[in-house]
Amino acid sequence: MTKRIKSSISYKLFGFFSSLILSANVWAAAKPAESDIVSQLRDQAAKSTLPYDILESLTTEVGARMAGTPQDALAVKWAVDKFKKLGFDKVWTEPVTFDTWIRKHESASVTSPFQHELKITTLGFSIPTPESGIEAEVIHFDTIEDLIESPADSAKGKIVFISRKMERFRSGKGYGPAVKARNTGAVEAAKKGAVAVIIRSIGTDSHRLPHTGMMRYKEGVKQIPAAAMSNPDADLMERIFARKKPVKIKLRLDSHTGPKYTSHNVIGEMTGREFPDEKVVIGAHLDSWDLGTGAVDDGAGVAITMAAAKVIGDAKHRPKRTIRVVLFANEEQGLVGAKAYAAKHGGDLNNHVTGAESDFGAGKIYAFASRVAEDNLAVVSKMAKLMKPLGIEYLNNEAGPGPDLIPMYRLGMSVFSLRQDGTDYFDLHHTADDTLDKVEPENLAQNTAAYVVFAYIAANSEQKITRGVLKTH
Ligand SMILES: [Zn+2]
């Protein structure tokens, strides 16, 4: 090899390397650091009116959308159209089949020792009363536990009234202890011989609006009608009971179960640039109860997660993995869409990197928690840094799943929990008061910004997030 050729080769090599360096520099200039990309998207989302516009559209063009009603189908169509209009890369639906229940008439009044109309609502899947109603003496229990501990036949031929009031907390932790009366009140009352059960609404408000929600029967225990009354009416009942005279109520409920119905989970994706099969799942439930327009439960979650994925999908630098938004069918009547999703996708768990559901209204997010393998905590601390400017603190690695992610979580999927301020949530939950005017647009935007940070960082992580043993590419 002559000197000349050698120098030509070294010149060529130099040229090759210098062009590499040059292109790396150009790339560096074109591609900012991940934290800069995410900060910019976060700040953009925090000012965005998109989530509010989505929620305004859902609550105006669809409104109440109880599972199995014609509005359920309308909501599915709305969601498909909205995903497409927002430019999601993939949009599809997956069938979810369930039993249906329809509310018709509901009324109650105190007939003795005084006369009062009561504001009540039938609990989901309650049987009706006879057409002429039930009029009976009322037996009062403070709590479901008192009812359970009362003697057999304590409520024989009577209407059971349970008056425990739900406590207000930012975290919503008053719900669990209180909701037991709604879930199991009919079964426990029937065991003691009752002909019906009426509970104080599971809610923290003082409005004269009852809160609906699911109740359950148990095989082998007689089915009795079940209703909830508004908080002011429950206060009135307590004052009447304080007079120590026999109290009578007349209750008339007309509801019926319908044929099986097939709704759909609606799914939209923004495809990841390196590992399109691996996804970060965010979402909410599309159905609502029938009394309000489902603005806070869970239209807000629908709007927040759709908008967050849209912001990421429109970004100049998309994350490595796919952002999948799942709008679950029929959460309210038993996580039916969630179970269908897990039945279909549980086998693809390895590609479900992590997830978070927004289903606690429209309050600001004040904290977040993770449930990931120890090795992933460095990724979580990246999120924490980027969440801080939104007023969000990192809590711990003990997060539980949102309701619709419970089945996937049980199969082993890692989850995050972005905690919303739920101080007012149970004022509105499952009532006619769950309407758009209760939602602050800037709170929705703050939520969206937090979901952008979570979803982007999780989807772009070098390490693949898992719940257990770390798997790398
Ligand atoms: Zn909900």
Residues whose N, C-alpha, C, O or C-beta is under 5 A from the ligand:
A	BS01	ZN	D297 D298 D359
